[in-house]
C-alpha cells in the first residue's frame, strides 16, 4: 500500500521485491500494526516523508534472505522492525546513548519504506527478536505502541499514580506494565467514551473517566498519548507538586496558554522522541514477564485505508493490525 502524495488515500500497487543491501535482511511481513504516527504521515502533519512511500513501522515478520555481512539472524527467524531504522553512530547524540536524537536518523515507514507490504528490508542492527509468547498480530503493536509507551513510562521516574490521556494502543499496553510494577493508572478518554473507560479498567486501570474530569486523587505523573495540545494544561492541573507531564506523541496540536501557577511547584513538561535500541531490549525482557496481552483488530493489507480511517475516528479498541 503506497502513499504517492500526502493527504491522499494509499494505493494498492505491485512493486519489485526489495533486495537486502550489506548489513540488511529481507523480511516477509506477517503483520504490521497501524500507528497514529502513520496517520500523521498520511495526513501531512509530518512534513518530509519519502515519496512514494510504503508506510508502517510496527512490523513482525520472518527473515528470508540476508545481505552480505548480515549475521545476527538466521533464516526463518521471527523479528520485529521498529520506527528507528538507522542512525549514524558518530554524532554527539549517538555517542552519548541518545541515538533517538540522531540528526541523520532514518525512520521506518517515513524516510524508509515500511511494512504495509508483503516484504520489507531492514538494517539488522535495528531489528529485535520477538518473544514467542504472542502471535504475529498480537506482537506487532509492541514495536511502537509498546516501545514508545515504555519510554514514556520510564520518563515518569518512580511515579506511583500515573494518568494516561488517550487510551489506545500504547496506553492499553503500558497500563499492564505499570500494574505489574505496582503503580496505579488513571485513564482519561474522550468525553462520553464509556466503552473506552471500561476497556481501560479491564486491562488494569484503577480509575477511568473523561479528559475533562479531574481524577479522584492528585497524580504523580501524566502521559499524554492523544495528539491534543489542550490536554497539557489539564494534565498539569491534575498533578501533585513535583509531577511531570510526558508528551508521548511525535505530533501534537498547539498547547494553549495557561497560568504560571499551573506549572509552579516544580511541575514539569517533557516530550518523548523516537526510541533507542536499549529501550527495545529492556521492553522485550519485561513484556513476557507481565505478560503483556494486546487487544487487536486485524485488517487485510488492502484495507489499510479503512484501518487508518477507523483509527482517525477513534473506533479502534486496542490496536489495528494489517495482515498480508
FENSUL-V31062 format. One record per residue. N is the residue number from 0. RES is the residue in three letters. PHI is phi in degrees with one decimal (none if undefined). PSI is psi in whole degrees, 0 to 359 (999 if undefined). BURIAL is b if it has 9 or more other C-alpha atoms within 8 Angstrom, else e. Layout:
n:N res:RES phi:PHI psi:PSI burial:BURIAL
n:N res:RES phi:PHI psi:PSI burial:BURIAL
//
This chain:
n:0 res:UNK phi:none psi:121 burial:b
n:1 res:UNK phi:-114.9 psi:132 burial:b
n:2 res:UNK phi:-90.7 psi:112 burial:b
n:3 res:UNK phi:-93.0 psi:328 burial:b
n:4 res:UNK phi:-144.9 psi:145 burial:e
n:5 res:UNK phi:-59.7 psi:149 burial:b
n:6 res:UNK phi:64.7 psi:28 burial:e
n:7 res:UNK phi:-128.6 psi:155 burial:b
n:8 res:UNK phi:-62.6 psi:153 burial:e
n:9 res:UNK phi:-68.5 psi:150 burial:b
n:10 res:UNK phi:-114.7 psi:135 burial:e
n:11 res:UNK phi:-76.2 psi:122 burial:e
n:12 res:UNK phi:-136.0 psi:147 burial:e
n:13 res:UNK phi:-91.9 psi:122 burial:e
n:14 res:UNK phi:-127.2 psi:160 burial:e
n:15 res:UNK phi:-60.9 psi:142 burial:e
n:16 res:UNK phi:-63.0 psi:129 burial:e
n:17 res:UNK phi:-65.9 psi:154 burial:e
n:18 res:UNK phi:-111.5 psi:131 burial:e
n:19 res:UNK phi:-71.3 psi:132 burial:b
n:20 res:UNK phi:-84.9 psi:175 burial:e
n:21 res:UNK phi:-53.4 psi:132 burial:e
n:22 res:UNK phi:83.4 psi:358 burial:b
n:23 res:UNK phi:-105.6 psi:161 burial:b
n:24 res:UNK phi:-123.4 psi:148 burial:b
n:25 res:UNK phi:-95.7 psi:129 burial:b
n:26 res:UNK phi:-120.7 psi:129 burial:b
n:27 res:UNK phi:-83.3 psi:119 burial:b
n:28 res:UNK phi:-74.3 psi:127 burial:b
n:29 res:UNK phi:-100.7 psi:331 burial:b
n:30 res:UNK phi:-163.5 psi:146 burial:b
n:31 res:UNK phi:-141.5 psi:117 burial:b
n:32 res:UNK phi:-73.6 psi:156 burial:b
n:33 res:UNK phi:-102.6 psi:121 burial:b
n:34 res:UNK phi:-109.3 psi:154 burial:b
n:35 res:UNK phi:-60.3 psi:331 burial:e
n:36 res:UNK phi:-61.0 psi:325 burial:b
n:37 res:UNK phi:-60.1 psi:321 burial:b
n:38 res:UNK phi:-62.2 psi:317 burial:b
n:39 res:UNK phi:-62.0 psi:325 burial:b
n:40 res:UNK phi:-69.3 psi:309 burial:b
n:41 res:UNK phi:-64.0 psi:321 burial:b
n:42 res:UNK phi:-81.8 psi:1 burial:b
n:43 res:UNK phi:80.9 psi:11 burial:b
n:44 res:UNK phi:-79.4 psi:336 burial:e
n:45 res:UNK phi:-100.9 psi:121 burial:b
n:46 res:UNK phi:-86.8 psi:342 burial:e
n:47 res:UNK phi:-126.3 psi:56 burial:e
n:48 res:UNK phi:-74.6 psi:155 burial:b
n:49 res:UNK phi:-67.1 psi:132 burial:e
n:50 res:UNK phi:-129.6 psi:138 burial:e
n:51 res:UNK phi:-65.2 psi:156 burial:e
n:52 res:UNK phi:-136.4 psi:138 burial:b
n:53 res:UNK phi:-94.9 psi:110 burial:b
n:54 res:UNK phi:-72.6 psi:180 burial:b
n:55 res:UNK phi:107.7 psi:122 burial:b
n:56 res:UNK phi:-140.4 psi:22 burial:b
n:57 res:UNK phi:-124.0 psi:74 burial:b
n:58 res:UNK phi:-106.4 psi:134 burial:b
n:59 res:UNK phi:-123.3 psi:132 burial:b
n:60 res:UNK phi:-163.4 psi:189 burial:b
n:61 res:UNK phi:-118.0 psi:132 burial:b
n:62 res:UNK phi:-71.0 psi:123 burial:b
n:63 res:UNK phi:-118.2 psi:350 burial:b
n:64 res:UNK phi:-160.0 psi:147 burial:b
n:65 res:UNK phi:-122.9 psi:137 burial:b
n:66 res:UNK phi:-73.6 psi:169 burial:b
n:67 res:UNK phi:-58.8 psi:135 burial:e
n:68 res:UNK phi:84.8 psi:347 burial:e
n:69 res:UNK phi:-78.8 psi:123 burial:b
n:70 res:UNK phi:-143.2 psi:4 burial:e
n:71 res:UNK phi:-78.8 psi:332 burial:e
n:72 res:UNK phi:-123.4 psi:135 burial:e
n:73 res:UNK phi:-79.8 psi:158 burial:e
n:74 res:UNK phi:-61.3 psi:135 burial:b
n:75 res:UNK phi:94.2 psi:353 burial:e
n:76 res:UNK phi:-66.8 psi:142 burial:b
n:77 res:UNK phi:-91.3 psi:124 burial:b
n:78 res:UNK phi:-132.6 psi:162 burial:b
n:79 res:UNK phi:-119.2 psi:144 burial:b
n:80 res:UNK phi:-117.3 psi:122 burial:b
n:81 res:UNK phi:-98.1 psi:185 burial:b
n:82 res:UNK phi:-60.4 psi:313 burial:b
n:83 res:UNK phi:-74.7 psi:112 burial:b
n:84 res:UNK phi:-105.1 psi:341 burial:b
n:85 res:UNK phi:-171.1 psi:143 burial:b
n:86 res:UNK phi:-135.7 psi:162 burial:b
n:87 res:UNK phi:-74.6 psi:330 burial:b
n:88 res:UNK phi:74.6 psi:5 burial:e
n:89 res:UNK phi:-122.2 psi:339 burial:e
n:90 res:UNK phi:-78.7 psi:173 burial:b
n:91 res:UNK phi:-61.0 psi:326 burial:e
n:92 res:UNK phi:-69.7 psi:313 burial:b
n:93 res:UNK phi:-62.1 psi:323 burial:b
n:94 res:UNK phi:-80.1 psi:355 burial:b
n:95 res:UNK phi:-120.2 psi:30 burial:e
n:96 res:UNK phi:62.1 psi:33 burial:e
n:97 res:UNK phi:-129.4 psi:48 burial:b
n:98 res:UNK phi:-63.5 psi:341 burial:b
n:99 res:UNK phi:-62.8 psi:342 burial:b
n:100 res:UNK phi:-104.0 psi:6 burial:b
n:101 res:UNK phi:-52.5 psi:128 burial:b
n:102 res:UNK phi:-67.7 psi:337 burial:e
n:103 res:UNK phi:-104.4 psi:11 burial:e
n:104 res:UNK phi:-58.2 psi:150 burial:b
n:105 res:UNK phi:-118.4 psi:148 burial:b
n:106 res:UNK phi:-127.6 psi:132 burial:b
n:107 res:UNK phi:-63.5 psi:133 burial:b
n:108 res:UNK phi:75.4 psi:13 burial:b
n:109 res:UNK phi:-139.1 psi:297 burial:b
n:110 res:UNK phi:-106.4 psi:354 burial:b
n:111 res:UNK phi:-126.9 psi:145 burial:b
n:112 res:UNK phi:-61.7 psi:142 burial:b
n:113 res:UNK phi:-114.0 psi:212 burial:b
n:114 res:UNK phi:-102.9 psi:10 burial:b
n:115 res:UNK phi:-80.1 psi:62 burial:b
n:116 res:UNK phi:-164.2 psi:172 burial:b
n:117 res:UNK phi:-82.1 psi:334 burial:b
n:118 res:UNK phi:-139.4 psi:150 burial:b
n:119 res:UNK phi:-147.5 psi:149 burial:b
n:120 res:UNK phi:-106.9 psi:149 burial:b
n:121 res:UNK phi:-151.3 psi:148 burial:b
n:122 res:UNK phi:-65.7 psi:121 burial:b
n:123 res:UNK phi:-61.7 psi:335 burial:b
n:124 res:UNK phi:-67.1 psi:341 burial:e
n:125 res:UNK phi:-110.1 psi:13 burial:b
n:126 res:UNK phi:-99.6 psi:156 burial:b
n:127 res:UNK phi:-122.0 psi:140 burial:b
n:128 res:UNK phi:-67.2 psi:139 burial:e
n:129 res:UNK phi:-103.8 psi:126 burial:b
n:130 res:UNK phi:-57.5 psi:151 burial:e
n:131 res:UNK phi:-82.9 psi:5 burial:e
n:132 res:UNK phi:-75.9 psi:351 burial:e
n:133 res:UNK phi:-130.4 psi:152 burial:b
n:134 res:UNK phi:-69.3 psi:171 burial:e
n:135 res:UNK phi:-58.9 psi:312 burial:b
n:136 res:UNK phi:-65.4 psi:321 burial:b
n:137 res:UNK phi:-69.7 psi:329 burial:b
n:138 res:UNK phi:-79.7 psi:332 burial:b
n:139 res:UNK phi:-55.0 psi:315 burial:b
n:140 res:UNK phi:-64.2 psi:342 burial:b
n:141 res:UNK phi:-66.1 psi:338 burial:b
n:142 res:UNK phi:-74.9 psi:347 burial:b
n:143 res:UNK phi:-141.3 psi:304 burial:b
n:144 res:UNK phi:-53.8 psi:318 burial:b
n:145 res:UNK phi:-71.4 psi:312 burial:b
n:146 res:UNK phi:-69.9 psi:314 burial:b
n:147 res:UNK phi:-69.0 psi:323 burial:b
n:148 res:UNK phi:-61.4 psi:319 burial:b
n:149 res:UNK phi:-66.1 psi:316 burial:b
n:150 res:UNK phi:-61.6 psi:321 burial:b
n:151 res:UNK phi:-63.5 psi:317 burial:b
n:152 res:UNK phi:-61.6 psi:319 burial:b
n:153 res:UNK phi:-65.2 psi:332 burial:e
n:154 res:UNK phi:-69.2 psi:346 burial:e
n:155 res:UNK phi:-85.6 psi:358 burial:b
n:156 res:UNK phi:63.4 psi:229 burial:e
n:157 res:UNK phi:-95.7 psi:21 burial:e
n:158 res:UNK phi:-54.1 psi:135 burial:b
n:159 res:UNK phi:-89.8 psi:311 burial:e
n:160 res:UNK phi:-106.0 psi:118 burial:b
n:161 res:UNK phi:-124.6 psi:131 burial:b
n:162 res:UNK phi:-94.2 psi:138 burial:b
n:163 res:UNK phi:-116.8 psi:117 burial:b
n:164 res:UNK phi:-101.6 psi:116 burial:b
n:165 res:UNK phi:95.2 psi:100 burial:b
n:166 res:UNK phi:-105.9 psi:82 burial:b
n:167 res:UNK phi:-118.4 psi:221 burial:b
n:168 res:UNK phi:-60.9 psi:310 burial:b
n:169 res:UNK phi:-65.5 psi:315 burial:b
n:170 res:UNK phi:-63.9 psi:321 burial:b
n:171 res:UNK phi:-72.0 psi:336 burial:b
n:172 res:UNK phi:-77.9 psi:311 burial:b
n:173 res:UNK phi:-71.6 psi:333 burial:b
n:174 res:UNK phi:-57.8 psi:319 burial:b
n:175 res:UNK phi:-66.6 psi:319 burial:b
n:176 res:UNK phi:-65.8 psi:315 burial:b
n:177 res:UNK phi:-63.2 psi:319 burial:b
n:178 res:UNK phi:-61.7 psi:318 burial:b
n:179 res:UNK phi:-60.6 psi:326 burial:e
n:180 res:UNK phi:-83.6 psi:1 burial:e
n:181 res:UNK phi:83.4 psi:20 burial:e
n:182 res:UNK phi:-95.4 psi:167 burial:b
n:183 res:UNK phi:-111.3 psi:134 burial:b
n:184 res:UNK phi:-110.5 psi:131 burial:b
n:185 res:UNK phi:-112.7 psi:115 burial:b
n:186 res:UNK phi:-98.5 psi:135 burial:b
n:187 res:UNK phi:-119.7 psi:125 burial:b
n:188 res:UNK phi:-117.1 psi:178 burial:b
n:189 res:UNK phi:-59.9 psi:145 burial:e
n:190 res:UNK phi:-53.7 psi:133 burial:e
n:191 res:UNK phi:86.3 psi:357 burial:e
n:192 res:UNK phi:-85.3 psi:74 burial:b
n:193 res:UNK phi:-66.5 psi:325 burial:e
n:194 res:UNK phi:-63.0 psi:318 burial:e
n:195 res:UNK phi:-63.8 psi:323 burial:b
n:196 res:UNK phi:-68.5 psi:321 burial:b
n:197 res:UNK phi:-65.9 psi:322 burial:b
n:198 res:UNK phi:-60.9 psi:317 burial:b
n:199 res:UNK phi:-59.6 psi:316 burial:b
n:200 res:UNK phi:-66.0 psi:327 burial:b
n:201 res:UNK phi:-68.3 psi:337 burial:e
n:202 res:UNK phi:-104.0 psi:10 burial:b
n:203 res:UNK phi:120.1 psi:2 burial:b
n:204 res:UNK phi:-66.0 psi:138 burial:b
n:205 res:UNK phi:-72.0 psi:324 burial:b
n:206 res:UNK phi:-148.6 psi:150 burial:b
n:207 res:UNK phi:-142.7 psi:138 burial:b
n:208 res:UNK phi:-156.6 psi:186 burial:b
n:209 res:UNK phi:-91.3 psi:164 burial:b
n:210 res:UNK phi:-71.4 psi:352 burial:b
n:211 res:UNK phi:-94.4 psi:2 burial:e
n:212 res:UNK phi:-108.2 psi:141 burial:e
n:213 res:UNK phi:-80.5 psi:145 burial:e
n:214 res:UNK phi:-70.9 psi:164 burial:b
n:215 res:UNK phi:-68.0 psi:340 burial:e
n:216 res:UNK phi:-133.3 psi:154 burial:e
n:217 res:UNK phi:-64.7 psi:144 burial:b
n:218 res:UNK phi:-95.4 psi:152 burial:b
n:219 res:UNK phi:-85.2 psi:335 burial:b
n:220 res:UNK phi:-160.9 psi:162 burial:b
n:221 res:UNK phi:-141.3 psi:144 burial:b
n:222 res:UNK phi:-119.4 psi:128 burial:b
n:223 res:UNK phi:-105.3 psi:112 burial:b
n:224 res:UNK phi:-96.1 psi:334 burial:b
n:225 res:UNK phi:-70.2 psi:140 burial:b
n:226 res:UNK phi:-82.6 psi:49 burial:b
n:227 res:UNK phi:-121.0 psi:106 burial:b
n:228 res:UNK phi:-60.4 psi:329 burial:b
n:229 res:UNK phi:-66.7 psi:347 burial:b
n:230 res:UNK phi:-75.2 psi:341 burial:b
n:231 res:UNK phi:-62.5 psi:306 burial:b
n:232 res:UNK phi:-64.3 psi:329 burial:b
n:233 res:UNK phi:-63.5 psi:317 burial:b
n:234 res:UNK phi:-66.2 psi:321 burial:b
n:235 res:UNK phi:-60.0 psi:321 burial:b
n:236 res:UNK phi:-64.9 psi:336 burial:e
n:237 res:UNK phi:-86.3 psi:353 burial:b
n:238 res:UNK phi:-86.5 psi:148 burial:b
n:239 res:UNK phi:-76.8 psi:171 burial:b
n:240 res:UNK phi:-55.7 psi:141 burial:e
n:241 res:UNK phi:75.9 psi:5 burial:b
n:242 res:UNK phi:-78.0 psi:165 burial:b
n:243 res:UNK phi:-127.3 psi:140 burial:b
n:244 res:UNK phi:-103.8 psi:122 burial:b
n:245 res:UNK phi:-105.2 psi:122 burial:b
n:246 res:UNK phi:-93.1 psi:109 burial:b
n:247 res:UNK phi:-92.7 psi:0 burial:b
n:248 res:UNK phi:-100.0 psi:165 burial:b
n:249 res:UNK phi:-86.3 psi:343 burial:e
n:250 res:UNK phi:-142.8 psi:142 burial:b
n:251 res:UNK phi:-149.1 psi:146 burial:b
n:252 res:UNK phi:-66.1 psi:167 burial:e
n:253 res:UNK phi:-59.7 psi:142 burial:e
n:254 res:UNK phi:-85.4 psi:124 burial:b
n:255 res:UNK phi:-71.6 psi:160 burial:e
n:256 res:UNK phi:-67.0 psi:154 burial:e
n:257 res:UNK phi:-152.4 psi:158 burial:e
n:258 res:UNK phi:-63.2 psi:143 burial:e
n:259 res:UNK phi:-57.0 psi:329 burial:e
n:260 res:UNK phi:-59.4 psi:333 burial:e
n:261 res:UNK phi:-66.2 psi:329 burial:b
n:262 res:UNK phi:-92.5 psi:336 burial:b
n:263 res:UNK phi:-59.4 psi:176 burial:e
n:264 res:UNK phi:67.2 psi:36 burial:e
n:265 res:UNK phi:60.4 psi:30 burial:e
n:266 res:UNK phi:-74.5 psi:156 burial:b
n:267 res:UNK phi:-145.1 psi:164 burial:b
n:268 res:UNK phi:-128.4 psi:135 burial:e
n:269 res:UNK phi:-141.9 psi:160 burial:e
n:270 res:UNK phi:-112.1 psi:163 burial:e
n:271 res:UNK phi:-116.4 psi:128 burial:b
n:272 res:UNK phi:-117.8 psi:115 burial:b
n:273 res:UNK phi:61.7 psi:214 burial:b
n:274 res:UNK phi:-156.5 psi:167 burial:b
n:275 res:UNK phi:-115.7 psi:163 burial:b
n:276 res:UNK phi:-66.1 psi:332 burial:e
n:277 res:UNK phi:-62.8 psi:319 burial:e
n:278 res:UNK phi:-55.0 psi:316 burial:b
n:279 res:UNK phi:-64.0 psi:316 burial:b
n:280 res:UNK phi:-61.9 psi:316 burial:b
n:281 res:UNK phi:-65.8 psi:315 burial:e
n:282 res:UNK phi:-66.3 psi:318 burial:b
n:283 res:UNK phi:-75.5 psi:353 burial:b
n:284 res:UNK phi:-84.1 psi:319 burial:e
n:285 res:UNK phi:-80.8 psi:328 burial:b
n:286 res:UNK phi:-56.8 psi:315 burial:b
n:287 res:UNK phi:-70.7 psi:338 burial:b
n:288 res:UNK phi:-74.9 psi:331 burial:e
n:289 res:UNK phi:-57.8 psi:309 burial:b
n:290 res:UNK phi:-82.2 psi:145 burial:e
n:291 res:UNK phi:-72.9 psi:130 burial:b
n:292 res:UNK phi:-119.2 psi:120 burial:e
n:293 res:UNK phi:-94.7 psi:145 burial:b
n:294 res:UNK phi:-100.2 psi:121 burial:e
n:295 res:UNK phi:-129.9 psi:152 burial:b
n:296 res:UNK phi:-121.3 psi:119 burial:b
n:297 res:UNK phi:-94.3 psi:148 burial:b
n:298 res:UNK phi:-133.9 psi:144 burial:b
n:299 res:UNK phi:-61.0 psi:151 burial:b
n:300 res:UNK phi:-51.8 psi:318 burial:b
n:301 res:UNK phi:-70.1 psi:352 burial:e
n:302 res:UNK phi:-100.2 psi:27 burial:b
n:303 res:UNK phi:-58.9 psi:320 burial:b
n:304 res:UNK phi:-63.9 psi:322 burial:b
n:305 res:UNK phi:-65.3 psi:317 burial:e
n:306 res:UNK phi:-61.6 psi:317 burial:b
n:307 res:UNK phi:-63.8 psi:319 burial:b
n:308 res:UNK phi:-64.2 psi:319 burial:e
n:309 res:UNK phi:-66.8 psi:323 burial:b
n:310 res:UNK phi:-65.8 psi:316 burial:b
n:311 res:UNK phi:-59.3 psi:324 burial:b
n:312 res:UNK phi:-87.5 psi:0 burial:e
n:313 res:UNK phi:73.6 psi:27 burial:e
n:314 res:UNK phi:-96.6 psi:2 burial:e
n:315 res:UNK phi:-97.7 psi:125 burial:b
n:316 res:UNK phi:-95.8 psi:115 burial:b
n:317 res:UNK phi:87.8 psi:242 burial:b
n:318 res:UNK phi:-135.9 psi:144 burial:b
n:319 res:UNK phi:-88.9 psi:142 burial:b
n:320 res:UNK phi:-136.2 psi:130 burial:b
n:321 res:UNK phi:-89.0 psi:136 burial:b
n:322 res:UNK phi:-124.1 psi:111 burial:b
n:323 res:UNK phi:-60.2 psi:999 burial:b
//
